[in-house]
Amino acid sequence: YTPFRVQLDNISSVHVGGENVVAVYVDPDNGDAGGRDHGSGWWYEGGGIYRHVQLVRASPLHVEQDGLFAYSNLTKASDGSVASATVHVSATIVDVSPSPSPALSLSTCVSFSIVGPGSDRVVASTFVGNLRFSPSAAGASAMARAELHVPSPAIWSAATPVLYTVHASVHVGGCAAAATDAVSAPHGFRTLHYDANTGFFLNGEHFKVRGFCDHNSFAVVGMAVPARINLFRAQALRAVGGNGRRTSHNPPDVSLLDIYDRVGVVVMDENRLFANETRYVTNMGVLVKRDRNHPSVIIWSFCNEGGCEGSHELGGPRFNEISYRFDGSRPTLANMFTFGDLLSNTVDVQGFSHQNRQKLDKCHAQLPHKPIFMSECCSCNTMRSEDEGCETTYDNPHTACIQKSFNARCAESNAATNASDGVDYAVGTMVWTLFDYYGEPP
């Protein structure tokens, strides 16, 4: 689910200037907890290639993969409008030459600019020179940092999801020289605030999240979901009054976040595997670096249900540290059954899966300074089996049939339904699910 790169030019069998065949294979062994005959999750994860594969050709001196990052602070005028914004932008520059030149520190320049929405108008720009390169695993690397000031920026919100674009380019021999590399990222001017007593605020206005969880897969297309279908999902979410999406239970396709940036849907961005293991912590860092420029992403989720429990929770401190190292502008959460343990005390926001109002009230009383989010709730059979099956008093186990589907009265039969809506302290709810899906037993 997370991106990685394999360098090709140092492979002896590559014919530079000639014809080459690059074959990409995936061994769908279903992960560490899975095997040939079963998946590591209890839902359908498929096998094969279901993220884009791209051939990247770049100068040895270039911006590191997902190395561009921008976040902003807003300054308000006396009338409450946004007077200006300070954009903190950084870019990690790498040199993968066999013998990086010491002169690069003196000759390399990084140019930053911000382009306004729907135009080519540059609203702010600056450049950084005299970078300090130091040895790294890639060869040599340097960080360029700058601040840009934007007067009266248009705000990104659910109603008006205005997007700007941040550009960075690398030059050798001065900023007027031709660029050796150039990258860009979306940017939305907005503020996030989570309060333990009054919930979530977007741009200073109270915002009750009424969203949905969905697996990556969709109907007959399986796991390799085209962007057009993801757009349909976003439009359907908006059509029923939703304003949020949880990417259960894995990092999403980047095109999905591009869509939510444009339609104004807030996202809980979820990691796949969670434990106190370096490879899992590294994957969390890759997820944060990849998605941190998307204004739709308002919170990071470390894990789901049983994957958060027991010895798994020991991963909390390291996951929190790497999330803050690469971002720091968003809080962290875990979708849990419990509270008050190590993981609960590590994450910034307490997430709950399928808990009732009494559980939320108890947590709020015992952890009065902890914001609470019903990160998964209300798994109703009407969302799983349209023409067969029964609605039940509780969503698991599926017994005590009280009403035949389709169109059973889920809100009346499930004590967890909308448990967070009636209290100000709760951020909101991510309902399970918006769309029917394949692979998880009813």
Disulfide bonds with the S-S distance in Angstrom:
Cys109-Cys175 1.57
Cys303-Cys308 2.15
Cys377-Cys378 1.71
Cys380-Cys410 1.47
Cys390-Cys401 2.11
